[in-house]
Amino acid sequence: MSKNNTYDVSGHFHYEYLWDTFPGQDGAIYGDYLFRFDSKGFCRVFSMTKKKQVFSFLLDRTELIMPHSNAVCFGNQFYEETDEFPLLYTNIYNSYKNASDRMEGVCCVYRLTREGLTFCTRLVQIIKVGFTEQLDYWKSLADNGDVRPYGNFVVDTDHDRLYAFTMRDAEKVTRYFAFRLPGISDGIYSKQYQVNVVTLETVDILQQFDCAYSKFIQGTCYHDNKIFSVEGFTGSTASPRLQVIDLVKQEQCADVDLFSLGLEIEPEFIEFHDGVLYYSDATGRLYKLSFIK
């Protein structure tokens, strides 16, 4: 470690330790605030300028639906024009892995509001993939044979698209689907959740392609026609890795072995904000990542 916590790796990749947030899953940044979620709907809010926690909250209606927050992002739509924050998207992932209905391919949408340093959320929509059981599309193996068929979601804020992607173990690929980003009034009202539920079917697919296999997908974010996706666990088996997927070319454009570069802890959080790529591991350490041209 250098004296200023900065690492220049092989002349093409650079990372710098910034400060500690808190152990958790993925999250997102908007304005001065970094939102870091755990797997039970709990969120800690940090000020980017003060580099400290300023608030915490529990997502709305976690007694009815509990996101694991494996992937979290802000979209580009606002619930009301005067809202400070756009809609917040976070996925169920494996929250119900032991239930009869594992709720695979499900994402929750929230309205986030702030009064001073008090933040609160309201569940406003649920989005689900309606073809998770179709082996030609989502799952690749019958009888829950895929190790992680739960799916990540991320919003392409430049083109009003919602991307969902999942690991397919039969072919050892990661499959990406693009859909039109649902409007907040889309869907069919659910008495159970008291919000509209949007079901995405195969006819709704705008784009579909396979790319390099992800060994246990973790956090993800979108920036400049690309998906940034981290994966893996602590250690050298299924080790930490960053993939960058070019959505125009429909191919991987970067593959970074984080473990070999010294980032050996399970990756969780990845976010682009104001031109900076932020990364955090399972311990909560926050880093700035950059590719050197």
N, C-alpha and C positions, 0 to 999 in steps of 0.2 A: 504494500500500500504506500502510495506517495504521501508526502506531507500534507497535500491539499485534497486528499481523498479522490484524486483524479487518475483515471487509467486510460492509457492509449494502447490499444491492442492491435498489434500487427499492422499498424498504419491504415486500418480501414474501419475500425469500430472503436468507439470511445464511450466510456461511462464514468459518471461522477456521483458519489454519494452526496445527498443533500441534507436530509434530516429524517427523523423517525416519525411515522404516523402511528398505526396500531395494527396488530395482527388481524387479518381478515381475508375477505374474498376480493372481488373486483370493485370498481368504483368509477367515479367520473368527476370531472372538474368543470366548473362554470363560474366565470367571474373570478372572485378572490377565493372561492370555496372549493375545497376538495372533499368529496363524499366517499367514505370508505365503509363498505357494508360487510357484515358477517353472514353466516349461512342461516340465520334465524330471523332475518328481517330487521336487525338492529343496525343503525348507521351512526358513525361518528363524523362530525363536520369539523374540518380544519381550515384555518385561515392560511392561505398561501404566503401572504406577506408577513404575518406574525409567526408562522411555522409552529402553530399550536392548535389544540382542540378548542373549539368555541361552543359546541353544542352537541347533543346526541338525541336521536329519536328512534321510534319503532315504526316501521312501515304500516300503513293502514290495513286493517282486516287480516292480520297474520293468523288470527284464529280460524279464518276460512281458507286462506290460500297463502302459503309460505314460500317466497322465493329463496333459492339458495344463493342467488346473486353471483353465479359463476361468471356472468357477463353483464355489465351495466353500462348504459350510455344515455346521453341526452339526445333527443331528436332535434328537429328544426321547427316543429309545430308547437304553438302555445294554446293552452286550454282557453284562455282569454287573452285578447290582444295586449292587455295591460299587465299581464303576468311578468314577473322578473325572470323566471326560469322556464325553458321549454319543457315538454313532456319528458318524463324519465322512464326508461325501459330497463327492466331487470328480469332475468329468466328463472324459472322454477328449477331447471336442471334436475338434480337427483334428490330433491327434498322428499320425494315420496317413493324412493327406490324399493322400499319393502311393502308398499301398499298394493292392493289389487289393481287400482288405477294409478299407474306411476306418473301420469301427467307429463309424458314425454312430449317435447316440442311445444312448450307453453311459455309465454312471456307475459309479464304484467306491466301495465302502463299506469303511471301515477302523475298527478298534478302536485308539484312541489311549490310551497309558498313560504314566505319569510316575513316576520315582523320583528324588527331589530335583529337580535341574534337567536330568535326562536323560530325554528323550522318545523313544518308539518307537511304530511302528505295525505292525499286522498286517492284511493284506487278509482280509476276512471274507465278502464278498458282491459280486457284480456284478449290476447292473440294466441291462437294455437294452430299448429300444423295438423291438417286433417288426414294426412296420408302416412303417418308414422309407421303403420303396420304393413305398408306396401313395400315388399322387398326390392322391387325394381327402382324404388325412389329413396326412401329414408333408411329404414333398417336393411341390413344385408343378410341377416341370419334369422331363422325362425326360432320361436320359443325363447325370446329374450337372449339370444346367443351373442349379440354384440355387447361388448364390455361397457360402453357408454353411449347409448342411443338417445341421449337427452336433448342435445342441441344447444348451441349458442346463438344469440341474436345480436345484430348490430345495425344501426341506422346509417345509410348513405345520405348525409345531410345535403349533399350537392345535387342529388338527382331524385330525392323523395322516394327512396327505395329502402326496403327492409330486407336484410340478408339473414338467412338462417343456415347454419352449417353443422354437420355431424360426422362422427367417425364411422366408417364402414369397414368392419373387420374382415369381411370375406375377401375384398379386393385390396385391403390395406391402403385405402385412400380416404381423404376427407372430401365430402361432397358439399358444394355450395349451391344455395338456391336464392334467387332474387325475386322479390315481390314488390308490387306497388305498396308504398307505405300507407297503411289504412288511415283514413281520416278519423278524428275522434268520435264522430257520430256513427261510424260504420259498425256493422255487427248486429246481432240479435240479442235482445235484453234477456238477462239471466236473473231469475228470482233468487237463486242461491247467492250470487255475488252482487246483485243489485247494480250491475253495469252491463254494457254490451259486450258480447263475446264474438270476436271475428275468427272464423274458421277458414284457413287458407288451404285450398285444394290444388290438385295438379294443374287444373285449367288456369290457375292464377300465377303459375310459374312464368316469370319473364326471362329468366336466365338460369341455366343449370350447368355445372361443370365439376369435374373431379380434379383434385390437386394432391400434393404430397400428404401422406398420412400423418396425422397429428397424434402423438402418443399422450393421450389424456389432456384434452383442451382445457385451458384455464381462461384468464381474462382476454378481452379483445377490445379493439377500438377501430374507428374508421378515420382516414385522412387522405385527401388528394387521390381519390380513385383507388385506394388500397385498404385492405384489411390487415391490421397488425394483430397477430394472435400468438399468445404465449402458451406453453404446454409443459407437462412433466411434473416430477416430484423432486424432493430433496434426494441427492445421491446420484450415482452414475447409471442406474437402471431407469429408463424413461426419464432421462435427466432434463433439466431446464433448457428450453429452446425458444427462440423467437422466429416465427415465420411471417413474411410479408407477402401478401397475395395481391397481384395486380388484377383488378377487376375488369379492366379493358382488354388486356391480353389473355385473361383467364388462366394465369399461370403464376407460379411462385417466382418472385423477383429477388428475394433475399432469404437466407436461412442462417441464423446465428446460433451457434452452439454456446449458450450462456454458461453452461457448466464448465467447459474448458477455459472460459475467460475469467473464471473466478466467482461467478454468480451461481452458487451451488444450492441455494435454498429454493424450495418450491415457489415457482412464480405464481402470482395471483392477479396483480393490477397492471394494466397498461392503458395509457391515455395520451392523446395529443392535445396540447393546449397552447395557444399563442405561439405556434411554431416549435414547441418543445415536446419531445417524447418523454413521458414520465413512466417509470416502472417501479413496482414495489413487490417484495417477496412476502412469504407467509409470516415473517417476523415483523413486518411493517416498515422496514427500511425503504426509504424513497430515493430513487436514483434518477438522474438525467441521462438518457441514451442518445447517441448520435452516430450517424454513418458518415465517415470521412470519404469524400470523393477524391 
